[in-house]
């Protein structure tokens, strides 16, 4: 989470040019999250860092009391969102309310809130770690098969599985073990047969900002088909949708955002096309992963700056989706659903030299140990760039999945 402080704040792109003392970014990180610990050194270059791991809200406020004077608060993670909502409330800063932050990070609460507002939502069944063997009768009557098992609060498809039947469910719960988080079993949203055979996935996301209750939908993000266990393989802006579908998903996102009581903040709303029309998968109360990179490459929009302006309480309104000149993309090369050690990665040069490819990041280098339950964050590498059209976009996907090969050792589970 970033907190702006000082007499006034300037856009992040201008921080290096600002006079000393005008503005800084203060980073609040949770050191218990490995990725946050790894980012600490980098974040120090952009402002002071405070580790809030284990701190109560009053202790965080004490950390902020001097010498800082917060004027805005924004987070790009689901973790600790409710804590930050309490901090923002105490400081009188624009942010999600405490109730809204809970609904945005607790899938059970969110489903019920949206259902109460009249939106069609999957039926869900909460499963706590200390709960005895789940009653198949209750599941059969409330959820049915197939279903989706996922953590009650998490992101990145971690511990998320397609469950065919009771035997499947018991197997996944036992694999997660007694220390598993609170889980939710949900009815599976049926696939739309009219979209079978299409190159892109049957779900999209709506990228939105809300400033002073004004909702702006900046972009619609398309997807490539998921890897097993609901792992992302690639997404892109703009989504390949006709005008009617664009209108429908934006209207549904607006209804969900209003139902959750969002007055200020950033939203990433996932929506699936089903035989009964578009349906909400879930609403995330922060910017979607990779969206700033894709939106900048597609339309030249600096989304991080937009989020900071919203956090400062500025009147931000964008007539969207914004016009795009190219297709911004982010691809993931996912491993098979297994536990193993990465032995070697070959063929990266073929992707590096391809027109439109800007950056390639190897996330799991040789020697890395993979856990089949870890979801999208287990991806081997990420490719970011832009394409002139959807044919060129598909060509990059084909190149990544056919030219790059990964070998594994110590395979102990095949998913």
C-alpha positions in Angstrom: 0.0 0.0 0.0 1.2 3.5 -0.8 0.5 6.5 1.4 1.1 10.0 -0.1 2.1 12.6 2.5 3.3 16.2 2.5 1.7 19.7 1.9 0.6 18.6 -1.5 1.1 15.6 -3.7 2.3 15.3 -7.4 1.8 12.4 -9.8 4.3 9.5 -9.2 5.9 10.1 -12.7 7.0 13.5 -11.5 8.3 12.6 -8.0 11.9 12.7 -9.0 11.5 16.3 -10.3 9.6 17.5 -7.2 11.2 19.9 -4.8 12.3 18.3 -1.5 9.5 18.1 1.0 6.7 18.6 -1.4 5.6 15.0 -1.6 6.8 11.5 -0.9 5.3 8.0 -1.1 5.3 6.1 2.1 5.0 2.3 1.6 3.3 0.1 4.2 4.2 -3.5 3.6 3.3 -6.7 5.3 6.7 -8.4 5.8 5.0 -11.8 6.4 4.2 -11.9 2.6 7.4 -13.1 0.8 6.8 -10.9 -2.3 6.6 -7.9 -0.1 9.9 -8.6 1.6 11.5 -9.1 -1.8 10.2 -5.6 -2.9 11.5 -3.7 0.1 14.8 -2.6 -1.3 13.2 -1.4 -4.5 10.4 0.5 -2.7 13.0 2.3 -0.5 14.1 4.1 -3.7 10.6 5.7 -3.9 10.1 6.6 -0.3 10.3 5.2 3.3 9.0 1.7 4.1 7.1 0.7 7.2 6.6 -3.0 7.9 3.1 -3.4 9.5 3.4 -7.2 10.0 1.7 -7.9 13.3 0.7 -4.3 14.0 -2.7 -3.3 15.2 -4.5 -0.4 13.6 -3.7 1.9 16.5 0.0 1.0 16.1 -0.1 1.7 12.4 -1.6 5.1 13.1 1.2 5.7 15.6 3.7 4.9 12.9 2.0 7.4 10.6 1.6 10.2 13.2 5.1 11.7 12.9 6.8 12.8 10.8 4.2 11.9 8.2 1.0 13.7 7.2 -0.9 11.3 5.0 -3.1 12.9 2.3 -4.0 9.8 0.3 -4.0 6.0 0.6 -4.1 3.3 -2.1 -3.5 -0.4 -2.1 -2.8 -2.8 -5.0 -3.3 -6.0 -3.0 -6.3 -7.7 -1.4 -4.2 -8.5 1.7 -4.8 -6.1 4.6 -7.4 -4.1 2.7 -9.7 -4.1 5.7 -6.9 -2.9 8.0 -6.2 -0.1 5.5 -9.9 0.8 5.5 -9.7 1.3 9.3 -6.6 3.4 8.9 -8.2 5.6 6.2 -11.4 6.0 8.3 -9.3 7.2 11.3 -7.4 9.6 9.1 -10.4 10.8 7.1 -9.0 9.8 3.8 -10.9 8.6 0.7 -10.9 4.8 0.6 -13.2 1.8 0.7 -15.4 1.8 3.8 -14.7 -1.0 6.3 -17.9 -2.8 5.4 -17.0 -2.5 1.6 -13.4 -3.7 2.2 -14.7 -6.8 3.9 -17.2 -7.6 1.1 -14.4 -7.1 -1.5 -12.0 -9.5 0.2 -14.4 -12.1 1.7 -16.0 -14.2 -1.1 -18.8 -15.4 1.1 -19.8 -11.9 2.2 -19.4 -10.6 -1.3 -21.7 -13.3 -2.8 -24.4 -12.6 -0.2 -24.1 -8.9 -0.7 -24.5 -9.1 -4.4 -27.3 -11.7 -4.1 -29.2 -9.4 -1.7 -28.9 -6.6 -4.3 -30.7 -8.8 -6.9 -27.7 -10.0 -8.9 -27.5 -13.7 -10.0 -24.6 -15.3 -8.1 -23.3 -18.9 -7.8 -24.5 -20.7 -4.8 -21.7 -21.2 -2.2 -20.9 -23.3 0.8 -18.3 -22.3 3.4 -15.9 -24.9 4.6 -13.7 -24.0 7.6 -10.4 -25.8 8.4 -11.7 -27.4 11.6 -15.0 -28.5 10.0 -15.6 -32.3 10.1 -16.1 -34.2 6.9 -18.3 -32.1 4.7 -21.9 -33.4 4.4 -22.4 -34.5 0.8 -26.2 -34.1 1.2 -25.7 -30.4 2.1 -23.4 -29.8 -0.8 -25.6 -31.7 -3.2 -28.7 -29.6 -2.2 -26.9 -26.2 -1.9 -24.2 -26.2 -4.5 -24.4 -29.3 -6.8 -21.8 -30.7 -9.1 -19.5 -29.6 -10.7 -18.3 -26.9 -8.4 -15.3 -24.7 -7.7 -13.3 -24.9 -4.5 -11.3 -21.7 -3.6 -10.1 -19.9 -0.5 -12.6 -17.5 1.1 -10.0 -14.8 0.9 -7.2 -15.1 -1.7 -6.0 -14.1 -5.2 -4.1 -15.5 -8.1 -6.0 -18.8 -8.2 -4.0 -20.2 -5.3 -5.8 -23.3 -3.9 -8.5 -23.0 -6.5 -9.7 -26.3 -8.1 -12.5 -27.6 -10.4 -14.4 -30.2 -8.4 -16.3 -32.9 -10.3 -17.9 -34.7 -7.3 -17.7 -35.5 -3.6 -14.6 -37.7 -4.0 -12.8 -34.9 -5.8 -13.7 -32.5 -3.0 -12.5 -34.8 -0.2 -9.2 -35.3 -2.2 -8.5 -31.6 -2.6 -9.3 -30.8 1.0 -7.0 -33.6 2.3 -4.3 -32.4 -0.1 -4.5 -28.9 1.4 -4.3 -30.3 4.9 -5.5 -29.2 8.3 -3.7 -25.8 8.1 -5.7 -24.8 5.0 -7.5 -21.4 5.0 -11.2 -21.0 5.2 -12.5 -22.3 1.9 -15.6 -21.8 -0.3 -17.3 -24.3 -2.6 -19.3 -22.6 -5.3 -21.5 -23.7 -8.1 -19.7 -23.8 -11.4 -20.9 -21.1 -13.9 -21.8 -23.1 -17.0 -19.8 -22.5 -20.2 -21.6 -20.7 -23.0 -21.7 -23.3 -25.9 -21.9 -20.4 -28.4 -18.4 -19.5 -27.6 -17.0 -23.0 -28.0 -14.1 -23.2 -30.4 -13.2 -19.5 -30.1 -9.5 -18.7 -29.5 -10.2 -16.6 -26.4 -11.7 -17.5 -23.0 -15.4 -17.0 -22.2 -14.7 -14.5 -19.4 -13.4 -10.9 -19.3 -12.7 -8.3 -16.6 -13.9 -4.7 -16.4 -11.2 -2.3 -15.1 -12.8 0.6 -13.3 -12.1 3.5 -11.0 -14.6 5.2 -8.7 -14.0 8.8 -7.6 -16.6 10.6 -5.4 -19.1 7.9 -6.3 -18.6 8.5 -10.1 -17.8 5.2 -11.8 -15.5 5.1 -14.9 -14.9 1.9 -16.8 -11.5 2.4 -18.3 -11.0 -0.9 -20.2 -12.3 -4.4 -20.8 -9.6 -7.2 -20.5 -9.8 -10.4 -22.6 -8.3 -13.7 -21.7 -6.8 -16.8 -23.3 -8.2 -20.1 -22.1 -7.1 -21.0 -18.5 -4.7 -23.7 -17.6 -5.8 -26.5 -15.2 -6.7 -25.3 -11.7 -8.0 -21.9 -13.1 -4.5 -20.6 -13.8 -4.1 -17.5 -16.1 -2.2 -18.1 -19.3 -2.7 -14.7 -20.9 -4.8 -11.5 -20.9 -5.0 -8.5 -23.1 -6.6 -5.0 -23.6 -9.0 -4.5 -25.3 -11.1 -7.6 -25.1 -12.4 -8.9 -28.4 -16.2 -8.2 -27.8 -19.0 -6.9 -29.9 -20.8 -3.7 -28.9 -23.7 -5.5 -27.2 -21.4 -7.6 -25.0 -19.4 -4.5 -24.1 -22.5 -2.7 -23.0 -23.7 -5.8 -21.0 -20.6 -6.4 -19.0 -20.1 -2.7 -18.2 -23.7 -2.5 -16.9 -23.2 -5.6 -14.8 -20.0 -4.3 -13.4 -21.7 -1.0 -12.5 -24.5 -2.9 -10.7 -22.0 -4.9 -8.7 -19.9 -1.9 -7.8 -22.9 0.0 -6.6 -24.2 -3.0 -4.6 -20.9 -3.2 -2.8 -21.1 0.4 -1.8 -17.9 1.5 -3.4 -17.5 5.3 -3.3 -13.8 5.7 -4.0 -11.2 3.2 -5.3 -10.1 0.9 -8.1 -12.0 -2.2 -9.2 -11.2 -5.3 -11.2 -14.5 -7.2 -11.9 -14.4 -10.6 -13.5 -17.4 -11.6 -15.6 -18.2 -14.9 -17.4 -20.5 -15.4 -20.4 -22.9 -18.2 -19.6 -25.9 -19.7 -21.4 -28.0 -17.3 -19.3 -25.9 -14.2 -20.1 -23.0 -12.6 -18.4 -22.5 -13.4 -14.7 -20.2 -12.0 -12.0 -17.3 -14.3 -11.0 -16.0 -11.9 -8.4 -15.2 -8.2 -7.8 -11.7 -7.2 -6.6 -11.3 -3.8 -4.8 -7.9 -3.0 -6.5 -6.2 -2.8 -9.9 -6.0 -6.1 -11.7 -2.6 -7.7 -12.0 -0.8 -6.6 -15.2 -3.5 -4.1 -16.1 -1.4 -0.9 -15.8 1.2 -2.4 -18.2 -1.4 -3.5 -20.8 -3.5 -0.3 -20.6 -0.4 1.9 -21.1 0.7 -0.2 -24.2 -2.8 -0.2 -25.6 -3.9 3.3 -25.0 -1.1 5.3 -23.4 -3.1 5.6 -20.1 -0.9 5.8 -16.9 -3.3 3.9 -14.6 -1.1 4.2 -11.5 -1.3 8.0 -11.8 -5.0 7.7 -12.1 -5.2 5.6 -9.0 -3.1 8.2 -7.1 -5.4 11.0 -8.2 -8.4 9.0 -7.0 -6.7 8.4 -3.7 -6.2 12.1 -3.3 -9.9 12.7 -3.7 -9.6 14.4 -7.1 -12.7 14.4 -9.4 -11.6 11.7 -11.9 -14.0 10.8 -14.7 -13.1 8.9 -17.9 -15.4 8.2 -20.8 -14.5 4.6 -21.4 -13.6 2.1 -22.5 -10.7 4.4 -23.6 -9.7 4.3 -27.3 -6.8 1.9 -28.0 -4.2 2.1 -30.8 -2.7 -1.4 -30.1 -3.4 -4.5 -28.1 -1.5 -4.6 -24.8 -0.9 -8.1 -23.5 0.7 -10.1 -20.7 1.2 -13.8 -21.2 2.1 -16.5 -18.6 3.8 -19.7 -19.4 2.3 -22.1 -16.9 3.8 -25.4 -15.8 1.7 -28.6 -15.7 -0.2 -29.0 -12.5 2.6 -30.8 -10.6 5.1 -30.5 -7.8 8.6 -30.5 -9.1 11.9 -28.7 -9.5 12.5 -26.6 -12.7 15.6 -28.2 -14.3 16.0 -26.1 -17.5 14.2 -23.6 -19.7 15.0 -23.4 -23.4 13.8 -21.4 -26.4 13.4 -18.0 -24.7 15.4 -16.3 -27.5 12.7 -17.1 -30.0 10.2 -15.0 -28.0 12.7 -12.3 -27.1 13.3 -11.5 -30.8 9.6 -11.4 -31.8 8.3 -7.9 -32.8 6.1 -6.3 -30.2 7.6 -8.2 -27.2 8.9 -5.6 -24.7 9.9 -7.6 -21.6 10.3 -11.2 -20.6 10.6 -12.1 -16.9 11.6 -15.5 -15.7 9.7 -16.1 -12.5 10.7 -19.7 -11.8 14.4 -20.1 -12.7 16.2 -23.5 -12.9 16.3 -24.9 -9.3 12.9 -23.4 -8.3 10.6 -25.7 -6.5 7.0 -25.8 -7.7 3.9 -26.7 -5.7 0.9 -27.7 -7.8 -1.5 -26.0 -5.5 0.0 -22.5 -5.8 -2.1 -21.2 -8.7 -1.1 -18.6 -11.3 1.9 -17.3 -9.3 3.7 -20.6 -10.1 4.1 -19.4 -13.7 7.5 -20.1 -15.3 7.8 -16.8 -17.2 5.8 -13.7 -18.1 5.9 -11.9 -21.5 4.7 -8.3 -21.8 4.2 -6.4 -25.1 1.8 -5.2 -27.7 0.3 -6.4 -30.9 -1.2 -4.7 -33.9 -4.3 -7.0 -34.1 -5.7 -10.2 -32.7 -4.0 -12.4 -35.2 -0.6 -11.1 -34.1 -1.7 -11.5 -30.5 -2.5 -15.2 -31.1 0.9 -15.6 -32.8 2.7 -14.5 -29.7 0.7 -17.0 -27.6 1.6 -19.8 -30.1 5.2 -18.9 -30.1 5.5 -18.9 -26.3 3.7 -22.3 -25.9 5.5 -24.0 -28.8 9.0 -22.6 -28.8 9.8 -22.4 -25.1 10.3 -25.8 -23.4 10.7 -26.5 -19.7 12.1 -29.7 -18.2 11.4 -30.8 -14.7 13.0 -33.0 -12.1 11.8 -34.5 -8.8 8.2 -34.8 -10.0 6.1 -35.9 -7.1 2.5 -35.0 -8.0 0.7 -34.6 -11.3 -2.3 -32.5 -10.1 
